[in-house]
Amino acid sequence: MSSQTQGSEDKRGPLATAVPENAESDGTRKKRETGIVGLNLLLEGGFPEGTTIMVHGTAVAGLDLAALQFFEADSHDEGTYLKAEDIINHEKDDKSSIKPEIFLMQMAGNRIVLDSVTSIIERYGIDDALMLLRLLKEDVQKSGANLMFLVFSGIHTPLEMTKLMREADIVIEFRCDSRQSEIERTLAVHKIRNAAAPQRLLPFVITERGIEASTTSRVV
């Protein structure tokens, strides 16, 4: 199955053009919960509506859990979880270039996850991946939704990572380090477009309930 959609009401088309009223009374943009309480606090409420979020780290850093928690954060908020590898394999007869419409047609709701851009780059290359991201980004900007895309570190060149980060409105890195006999996990928000990024690391642990982040952070 190439994608998973939650919710059933108020589905929008893949190229919705109506701009929602996503601003508070003071002119600031409304925010959507991240699915991680500590991250909500760090971002003063969550992700601004209409933004694209790049989440990167190693395969054991917790990226998949972060994406799932964002996707499931609000049972009344419809969303779509796009498994890029499944979509790519379904289109295996044509490996020469990506078909953006395949992804766009499956998008519905306000919480869109693309797991992962790494799979797209491996099959089609960085240029096709960037083209797809720009189209998806345009779609969520118009609708007021949020797009979270995953990138696995240690695979792409520094130039590719830089290009991906420039496309994102928010960049979050999940880290996993060994400290003596313990594993230390932290996340860092490196970029928020048109705003100052927090100068703090947010410690977290992975439990049977998923990612649980501290409500206090550590100065970088």
Backbone bond lengths (Angstrom), bond angles and torsions (degrees), N, CA, C in turn:
res aa  C-N    CA-C-N  psi(-1)  N-CA   C-N-CA  omega(-1)  CA-C   N-CA-C  phi
1 M - - - 1.471 - - 1.520 108.45 -
2 S 1.307 116.58 130.33 1.454 120.21 -170.78 1.510 113.64 -84.68
3 S 1.327 118.21 -26.38 1.458 119.50 -178.60 1.501 110.22 -150.69
4 Q 1.326 116.23 160.60 1.450 122.34 178.52 1.509 107.81 -128.47
5 T 1.327 116.69 132.11 1.457 120.83 -179.10 1.509 109.43 -120.66
6 Q 1.327 116.61 134.95 1.457 120.39 176.23 1.519 108.98 -112.65
7 G 1.334 114.93 151.54 1.457 120.36 -178.10 1.508 110.63 83.12
8 S 1.320 116.26 162.15 1.456 118.91 -177.55 1.519 113.85 -138.09
9 E 1.336 117.56 -3.39 1.446 119.37 -175.42 1.518 111.80 -104.59
10 D 1.326 115.67 152.63 1.465 122.80 171.86 1.520 112.41 56.42
11 K 1.330 116.73 48.86 1.460 119.35 178.03 1.515 109.50 -73.22
12 R 1.329 115.03 140.52 1.450 119.92 179.91 1.511 109.22 -108.87
13 G 1.311 116.26 157.67 1.456 121.15 178.18 1.499 110.88 -74.59
14 P 1.338 117.59 165.18 1.457 121.40 -176.14 1.518 113.40 -65.46
15 L 1.324 118.13 -22.66 1.456 120.54 -179.89 1.525 110.05 -125.64
16 A 1.348 114.79 49.53 1.455 119.40 -178.30 1.523 110.32 -59.58
17 T 1.321 115.70 140.67 1.458 119.01 -176.73 1.520 113.39 -114.50
18 A 1.340 117.68 -12.26 1.459 119.58 -179.04 1.523 109.88 -70.76
19 V 1.316 116.76 132.02 1.457 121.43 178.77 1.519 108.52 -94.45
20 P 1.354 118.94 118.03 1.448 120.79 -177.43 1.515 111.43 -72.82
21 E 1.314 115.65 162.82 1.458 120.37 175.87 1.524 107.83 -82.62
22 N 1.323 115.71 82.86 1.453 120.33 -173.63 1.516 112.98 -106.35
23 A 1.325 115.11 36.80 1.460 119.55 177.41 1.515 109.96 -123.31
24 E 1.329 115.23 143.08 1.454 120.96 175.59 1.525 109.50 -75.05
25 S 1.328 116.81 172.23 1.457 121.42 -177.76 1.527 112.73 -63.12
26 D 1.365 116.25 -25.21 1.463 119.07 179.44 1.520 112.80 -88.79
27 G 1.339 116.59 5.48 1.459 120.37 177.27 1.515 114.63 94.54
28 T 1.325 118.38 -11.10 1.460 121.18 178.19 1.525 109.94 -76.61
29 R 1.327 116.16 155.13 1.455 119.86 -178.23 1.521 110.57 -77.74
30 K 1.334 115.91 142.07 1.452 120.33 174.59 1.527 109.20 -63.92
31 K 1.332 115.18 156.59 1.462 119.33 -177.28 1.520 111.15 -123.62
32 R 1.324 114.28 152.38 1.463 122.21 -179.01 1.527 108.41 -113.62
33 E 1.325 116.83 132.54 1.461 121.14 -177.35 1.528 111.20 -58.95
34 T 1.327 114.62 143.69 1.466 120.89 -176.51 1.518 113.55 -83.35
35 G 1.327 117.20 -19.75 1.457 120.66 -173.82 1.523 112.66 95.98
36 I 1.346 116.49 -6.78 1.464 122.28 178.61 1.527 107.13 -126.40
37 V 1.332 117.54 115.32 1.470 121.37 -172.15 1.525 111.57 -57.22
38 G 1.331 117.16 -47.56 1.463 120.12 -178.82 1.514 112.82 -61.75
39 L 1.330 117.17 -34.67 1.466 121.20 178.61 1.529 110.55 -71.86
40 N 1.328 116.79 -36.03 1.467 119.82 174.41 1.529 110.62 -57.12
41 L 1.326 115.88 -44.22 1.463 120.53 -179.52 1.521 110.79 -66.07
42 L 1.343 116.07 -42.12 1.457 120.26 -179.51 1.522 111.53 -62.13
43 L 1.336 116.18 -35.25 1.469 122.04 -178.13 1.530 112.07 -96.32
44 E 1.321 115.52 10.79 1.472 121.20 177.36 1.523 111.86 56.23
45 G 1.319 115.08 46.07 1.459 120.18 174.20 1.511 115.44 125.74
46 G 1.316 118.19 -25.43 1.460 120.61 179.74 1.518 112.64 135.12
47 F 1.326 115.62 -158.20 1.465 121.64 -179.41 1.534 110.00 -85.76
48 P 1.327 118.20 129.52 1.471 119.33 174.33 1.533 110.30 -57.89
49 E 1.320 116.63 136.74 1.456 119.89 -179.21 1.530 110.71 -61.81
50 G 1.327 115.28 142.06 1.455 120.76 179.42 1.513 114.52 88.06
51 T 1.339 117.72 7.69 1.462 120.59 -177.23 1.529 112.14 -102.99
52 T 1.329 114.12 159.59 1.461 123.16 178.19 1.518 108.68 -110.75
53 I 1.321 116.70 129.81 1.463 122.33 -174.02 1.524 110.40 -116.66
54 M 1.305 116.70 123.50 1.466 122.32 173.63 1.520 108.38 -97.08
55 V 1.332 116.61 124.72 1.460 122.43 176.46 1.525 107.41 -116.20
56 H 1.331 116.79 121.65 1.469 118.16 -177.56 1.527 111.20 -132.88
57 G 1.333 114.57 156.88 1.458 122.22 -178.62 1.513 108.75 162.37
58 T 1.325 117.01 -177.46 1.452 120.90 179.59 1.527 110.43 -76.35
59 A 1.316 115.74 172.05 1.463 121.07 -177.61 1.524 112.69 -67.84
60 V 1.336 118.36 -17.26 1.467 121.72 -179.72 1.525 112.33 -107.14
61 A 1.325 117.41 9.06 1.466 120.49 -175.00 1.526 113.37 -84.22
62 G 1.335 117.82 -14.80 1.450 120.50 177.99 1.518 115.13 109.39
63 L 1.331 118.13 14.78 1.458 121.25 -177.53 1.526 112.08 -60.17
64 D 1.329 116.47 -44.84 1.462 119.66 -177.26 1.518 111.32 -64.07
65 L 1.328 117.14 -37.01 1.459 120.80 178.07 1.528 110.96 -68.13
66 A 1.332 116.16 -41.48 1.468 120.30 178.69 1.527 110.24 -60.80
67 A 1.331 116.46 -42.49 1.470 120.61 179.70 1.519 111.19 -65.21
68 L 1.322 116.76 -43.40 1.465 120.71 -179.11 1.528 111.08 -65.86
69 Q 1.336 116.85 -39.76 1.460 119.53 179.88 1.525 111.67 -68.04
70 F 1.320 116.88 -36.17 1.459 119.72 174.35 1.527 110.23 -64.16
71 F 1.312 116.37 -45.03 1.459 122.75 -178.26 1.532 111.46 -61.32
72 E 1.342 116.88 -37.95 1.464 121.87 -174.77 1.528 113.36 -101.07
73 A 1.321 118.08 10.19 1.462 120.93 -172.17 1.520 113.62 -62.66
74 D 1.319 117.57 -30.69 1.465 121.20 -176.75 1.521 108.35 -137.48
75 S 1.310 116.41 110.99 1.471 120.93 -176.70 1.526 112.22 -66.01
76 H 1.334 117.20 -17.12 1.462 120.69 179.34 1.529 111.97 -95.38
77 D 1.328 116.14 -0.04 1.462 121.13 -177.59 1.524 108.51 -109.69
78 E 1.296 116.72 107.87 1.461 122.58 -175.25 1.526 111.91 -64.22
79 G 1.318 117.10 149.29 1.453 120.54 178.83 1.510 112.69 -159.39
80 T 1.335 115.84 174.32 1.462 122.39 -179.50 1.516 109.68 -136.66
81 Y 1.330 116.17 129.66 1.468 122.04 177.30 1.527 107.61 -106.34
82 L 1.331 115.87 108.17 1.466 121.62 -176.80 1.524 110.13 -94.70
83 K 1.323 116.13 116.30 1.464 121.33 175.14 1.524 107.68 -91.31
84 A 1.326 115.89 101.18 1.463 120.57 -173.05 1.525 112.20 -59.96
85 E 1.317 116.68 -39.99 1.469 119.09 -177.27 1.522 111.45 -63.04
86 D 1.339 116.55 -39.48 1.465 119.87 178.28 1.526 111.44 -65.80
87 I 1.339 115.41 -41.46 1.468 119.61 179.07 1.522 110.48 -64.56
88 I 1.322 116.13 -42.36 1.464 121.05 179.66 1.519 110.89 -63.09
89 N 1.324 116.86 -45.43 1.460 120.75 -179.19 1.530 111.28 -64.24
90 H 1.330 116.33 -33.17 1.463 119.90 178.25 1.523 110.99 -67.35
91 E 1.336 115.57 -29.39 1.463 121.07 179.14 1.529 111.09 -99.03
92 K 1.305 118.16 32.05 1.462 122.68 -171.30 1.531 113.97 -65.71
93 D 1.328 116.57 -16.61 1.468 118.86 -179.81 1.526 111.99 -71.57
94 D 1.335 116.65 -18.77 1.471 120.21 -178.81 1.516 108.79 -129.72
95 K 1.331 117.20 98.26 1.453 122.52 -178.04 1.531 112.27 -100.45
96 S 1.334 116.49 -0.27 1.458 119.10 -172.44 1.522 112.59 -75.00
97 S 1.320 118.20 -37.81 1.464 120.83 -178.27 1.516 110.08 -151.26
98 I 1.311 115.43 153.17 1.453 120.45 -177.92 1.526 110.24 -77.49
99 K 1.320 115.86 153.65 1.458 121.94 177.51 1.533 107.86 -113.97
100 P 1.321 117.48 94.10 1.472 120.33 -176.31 1.519 113.67 -57.18
101 E 1.330 116.83 -32.41 1.462 119.51 -176.84 1.522 111.92 -62.70
102 I 1.339 117.11 -26.39 1.464 120.03 178.43 1.527 110.31 -63.27
103 F 1.330 116.61 -39.51 1.459 121.51 178.55 1.525 110.90 -75.67
104 L 1.330 116.34 -44.33 1.460 121.00 -176.55 1.526 111.80 -62.51
105 M 1.317 117.62 -37.93 1.455 120.95 -177.69 1.526 112.11 -67.37
106 Q 1.322 116.81 -24.17 1.460 120.06 -177.77 1.528 113.16 -91.38
107 M 1.322 116.68 -9.61 1.460 120.21 -178.37 1.520 111.21 -74.49
108 A 1.327 115.92 130.99 1.459 121.61 174.90 1.512 108.27 -151.74
109 G 1.314 116.88 143.89 1.452 120.83 174.59 1.510 114.29 90.24
110 N 1.327 114.60 -170.89 1.457 121.64 -172.34 1.524 114.47 -101.07
111 R 1.322 116.98 -15.55 1.468 120.77 -178.21 1.525 109.07 -115.97
112 I 1.322 116.26 98.30 1.463 121.93 -177.01 1.520 109.13 -107.96
113 V 1.329 116.65 127.43 1.460 122.19 176.98 1.522 108.86 -119.16
114 L 1.328 117.07 132.22 1.462 123.11 174.71 1.520 107.95 -114.94
115 D 1.306 116.58 109.10 1.462 124.22 -174.86 1.531 108.21 -122.67
116 S 1.319 118.92 99.02 1.449 127.14 2.75 1.531 108.91 -138.17
117 V 1.332 115.53 163.08 1.462 120.62 174.45 1.526 110.39 -68.83
118 T 1.315 116.47 -27.12 1.470 120.28 176.09 1.524 111.04 -55.87
119 S 1.336 117.41 -43.92 1.468 121.12 179.08 1.522 111.53 -62.80
120 I 1.332 116.76 -37.46 1.459 121.14 -179.60 1.527 110.44 -68.57
121 I 1.331 116.84 -43.11 1.465 120.49 179.41 1.523 110.69 -64.02
122 E 1.326 116.97 -40.56 1.472 120.52 179.97 1.521 111.41 -61.02
123 R 1.324 117.53 -35.79 1.467 120.37 -177.14 1.533 112.07 -88.02
124 Y 1.332 117.48 -44.62 1.458 120.36 -170.19 1.524 115.29 -112.85
125 G 1.337 117.37 -16.12 1.463 119.95 -178.97 1.524 112.11 99.13
126 I 1.320 115.69 166.46 1.457 122.07 -173.97 1.526 112.47 -67.24
127 D 1.319 118.56 -36.90 1.464 120.28 -176.19 1.531 111.55 -64.20
128 D 1.339 116.86 -44.33 1.464 119.92 177.96 1.523 110.81 -66.29
129 A 1.324 116.79 -37.21 1.466 120.57 178.88 1.522 110.71 -63.50
130 L 1.328 117.22 -42.61 1.461 121.07 179.07 1.527 111.19 -66.50
131 M 1.318 116.92 -39.05 1.458 120.31 177.49 1.528 110.59 -60.36
132 L 1.338 116.40 -45.26 1.460 120.55 179.11 1.526 111.07 -62.54
133 L 1.324 117.05 -45.02 1.464 120.43 -179.91 1.520 111.69 -59.84
134 R 1.319 116.82 -39.51 1.467 119.94 -179.51 1.522 111.36 -65.46
135 L 1.317 116.96 -37.80 1.460 120.43 177.92 1.524 111.24 -69.18
136 L 1.323 116.67 -43.10 1.463 120.20 178.39 1.522 110.52 -65.42
137 K 1.325 115.54 -39.67 1.468 121.01 179.56 1.527 110.29 -62.69
138 E 1.312 116.89 -43.45 1.464 120.80 178.40 1.526 110.59 -60.22
139 D 1.329 115.61 -39.13 1.461 120.65 -179.15 1.526 111.44 -64.69
140 V 1.333 117.97 -46.28 1.468 119.82 -177.74 1.528 111.25 -72.36
141 Q 1.318 117.79 -29.76 1.463 119.91 175.96 1.522 110.75 -63.40
142 K 1.320 116.60 -40.19 1.462 121.12 -179.40 1.521 111.89 -70.53
143 S 1.314 116.56 -37.42 1.465 120.97 -173.54 1.523 113.94 -90.25
144 G 1.343 116.94 -19.63 1.458 119.81 -174.72 1.518 112.85 84.09
145 A 1.325 117.88 11.25 1.461 121.91 177.13 1.534 109.40 -79.06
146 N 1.325 116.36 -178.24 1.465 122.00 172.33 1.514 109.62 -126.36
147 L 1.325 115.76 138.34 1.455 122.65 176.06 1.515 108.69 -113.41
148 M 1.327 116.81 123.27 1.457 122.13 172.65 1.519 108.54 -111.41
149 F 1.343 116.73 123.93 1.466 119.05 177.01 1.523 110.20 -120.98
150 L 1.330 115.13 142.57 1.455 122.05 -175.74 1.521 110.72 -100.79
151 V 1.332 115.44 140.65 1.463 122.90 176.58 1.520 107.67 -135.30
152 F 1.326 116.92 127.21 1.459 120.59 -179.84 1.520 110.14 -91.64
153 S 1.319 115.81 127.64 1.464 121.45 -175.93 1.519 111.60 -79.20
154 G 1.338 115.15 162.31 1.455 120.97 -179.99 1.516 113.61 82.87
155 I 1.325 117.01 3.92 1.468 122.02 -177.63 1.524 110.98 -114.68
156 H 1.317 116.40 -40.77 1.462 122.08 -173.67 1.527 111.41 -93.84
157 T 1.320 114.97 158.32 1.455 120.16 177.64 1.525 109.78 -73.40
158 P 1.339 117.77 158.03 1.470 119.88 176.16 1.527 112.78 -55.55
159 L 1.335 117.46 -36.73 1.456 120.65 179.17 1.520 111.03 -65.69
160 E 1.323 117.24 -42.66 1.463 120.61 178.09 1.524 110.74 -62.40
161 M 1.324 117.52 -43.60 1.467 120.89 179.09 1.526 110.75 -62.18
162 T 1.320 116.42 -40.76 1.467 120.38 178.81 1.521 110.91 -62.12
163 K 1.318 117.43 -44.35 1.465 120.99 179.72 1.520 111.34 -62.84
164 L 1.323 117.05 -40.05 1.464 120.67 179.08 1.523 110.96 -66.15
165 M 1.322 116.42 -42.72 1.462 120.36 179.89 1.519 111.59 -63.63
166 R 1.308 116.86 -34.88 1.467 120.03 179.78 1.525 111.66 -68.34
167 E 1.314 117.57 -28.14 1.467 120.46 178.30 1.524 112.02 -75.07
168 A 1.326 117.13 -25.83 1.458 121.32 -175.02 1.523 112.06 -83.04
169 D 1.330 116.03 148.28 1.462 121.28 172.64 1.522 110.78 -83.55
170 I 1.328 115.59 -32.23 1.465 122.29 179.84 1.525 107.80 -132.22
171 V 1.327 116.53 135.24 1.462 121.68 178.23 1.527 108.50 -123.34
172 I 1.340 115.41 124.05 1.460 121.48 -179.92 1.517 109.32 -125.57
173 E 1.324 116.08 130.11 1.466 121.73 177.92 1.522 109.69 -108.88
174 F 1.331 115.70 130.57 1.455 121.86 173.91 1.530 108.03 -101.20
175 R 1.326 115.81 125.88 1.458 121.24 -175.34 1.525 111.16 -115.33
176 C 1.320 115.49 147.42 1.459 122.28 177.04 1.527 107.35 -138.06
177 D 1.347 116.97 110.35 1.461 122.28 -175.98 1.524 110.80 -125.56
178 S 1.319 115.73 148.97 1.463 121.30 175.71 1.514 109.86 -93.40
179 R 1.322 116.37 126.63 1.462 123.00 178.14 1.515 108.34 -122.39
180 Q 1.336 115.42 100.62 1.462 121.26 -176.28 1.527 109.40 56.30
181 S 1.331 117.93 -111.39 1.470 119.55 -176.71 1.528 111.87 -102.33
182 E 1.342 117.46 11.18 1.448 120.51 -177.13 1.524 111.70 -124.44
183 I 1.323 115.13 156.55 1.459 121.81 173.60 1.512 108.17 -100.77
184 E 1.309 116.57 126.28 1.459 121.91 -179.69 1.520 109.47 -109.19
185 R 1.314 116.66 125.65 1.461 122.24 -179.95 1.522 109.33 -115.41
186 T 1.326 115.83 131.71 1.458 121.21 177.07 1.519 108.95 -141.85
187 L 1.324 115.36 159.38 1.457 119.87 171.58 1.516 108.85 -126.15
188 A 1.317 115.12 149.12 1.461 121.60 -179.23 1.515 109.59 -130.98
189 V 1.324 116.44 131.13 1.459 121.72 173.91 1.523 107.19 -92.66
190 H 1.324 116.53 106.89 1.460 121.37 -174.16 1.528 113.51 -88.42
191 K 1.321 116.20 -22.29 1.464 118.53 -174.14 1.518 110.87 -151.32
192 I 1.326 115.89 136.04 1.460 122.95 167.13 1.522 105.43 -135.71
193 R 1.311 116.76 115.07 1.460 119.61 -176.09 1.530 111.17 -60.10
194 N 1.331 115.27 132.62 1.468 122.95 178.84 1.522 113.49 64.16
195 A 1.329 116.66 23.01 1.469 120.15 177.29 1.521 108.53 -154.36
196 A 1.325 115.40 162.12 1.466 120.45 177.87 1.521 109.63 -80.00
197 A 1.332 115.88 133.76 1.464 120.66 176.87 1.525 109.35 -78.10
198 P 1.318 118.57 145.46 1.465 121.25 178.08 1.532 110.95 -60.34
199 Q 1.323 116.55 135.70 1.463 120.97 179.54 1.523 110.61 -92.33
200 R 1.311 115.34 43.68 1.460 120.19 -176.24 1.526 110.88 -141.19
201 L 1.326 115.55 148.85 1.457 122.06 171.39 1.517 108.64 -93.09
202 L 1.325 116.28 144.08 1.451 120.95 178.99 1.532 109.45 -110.58
203 P 1.335 118.48 109.38 1.469 120.66 177.94 1.529 110.79 -68.62
204 F 1.335 116.66 147.22 1.459 119.94 175.70 1.523 110.06 -150.75
205 V 1.311 115.42 162.95 1.464 122.31 175.46 1.524 107.75 -127.41
206 I 1.317 115.73 158.38 1.459 121.40 175.69 1.524 107.70 -108.90
207 T 1.320 116.51 120.49 1.454 122.55 -179.76 1.526 108.90 -119.62
208 E 1.327 115.41 -177.36 1.458 119.05 177.80 1.528 111.63 -65.05
209 R 1.324 117.18 -16.47 1.459 121.57 177.95 1.533 112.15 -92.98
210 G 1.338 116.52 -3.36 1.459 120.37 -179.76 1.515 112.09 112.03
211 I 1.325 116.98 -150.47 1.459 122.40 -179.26 1.527 109.44 -82.10
212 E 1.326 115.54 127.50 1.453 121.77 175.75 1.524 107.02 -123.35
213 A 1.318 116.01 109.43 1.459 121.53 -176.20 1.517 109.98 -97.23
214 S 1.308 114.54 147.31 1.469 121.04 176.59 1.514 109.94 -63.34
215 T 1.312 115.79 147.77 1.471 119.98 175.07 1.520 111.38 -86.11
216 T 1.325 116.15 -0.53 1.468 121.08 172.15 1.509 107.69 -118.80
217 S 1.315 117.42 150.48 1.455 121.81 -176.98 1.515 110.58 -120.31
218 R 1.337 115.76 170.17 1.454 121.69 -176.66 1.515 110.15 -117.27
219 V 1.318 117.38 132.52 1.467 121.59 -179.10 1.515 110.06 -63.44
220 V 1.347 115.93 133.07 1.465 121.37 179.44 1.519 110.03 -71.43
